[in-house]
């Protein structure tokens, strides 16, 4: 039986509309994987205690491994642990993961107790869902915080949903790079950081060694007191997805309205 011409046109129009909506829906989903996230770095250690050099961070695919517990520290993590600059850490990250998004939070100076710093990043969460960080603990010769497992912190799923909104670091999670001998006269923030003696050790957890700097005047003008217990919280890294317009959703709605209007007009004709 022959299909009436007007019905055939309606069927074609409906099929075209459904196909277009499906196509745009898929494109919209792909666009939703790209998000802007605000990363907050906060020093929550006790007053007159440890500070932190600028926090080096990156969102990547989880393959950049800056250091390993029990192994000798390489140039990447030494550039963080001994001077806070990250001059080798950042290039090593970029070389290992060319598509990673990297940055430095608090580049203007040390992150003192009670201080918060933020930085915004635009992330394709389907490509770079993992978060890596490193910062020198000061005063020290070669102490730092960071993750030795590059896949320890998955922040996003592939659709851009936030899986983790905060990373907390305790005193027991302070690393000793084992690359420089503890010497208050040569320690950053309390001595001459250009003076150093190689230790030739391995990376390990060690916060009690910071007691060596107690009673010394810091670069910020206060007298240092370690005052840390293993369970003392010292640092927080927060993640917040910022509310931004989604152009794909607006385009989808506008096109759907146009297609429906065109279909009605043809029916009237």
Secondary structure, DSSP 4 states (H G I P E B T S, - for coil): -PPPHHHHHHHHHHHHHHHHHHHHHHHHHHHHTEEEEEEEEEE-SPTTS-EEPPEEEEEESS------TTS---HHHHHHHTTS--TTHHHHHHHH-TT-EEEEETTTS-B-TT-EEEEEEEEETTT--EEEEEEEEESBSSEEEE-SSTTS-B-B-TT--BS--EEEEEGGG-EE-SSB---GGGSBTTS-TT---B-----EE--GGGGGGTTPBPTTSSBP-----TT-EEEEEEEEE-----HHHHHHHHHHHHHHHHHHHHHH-
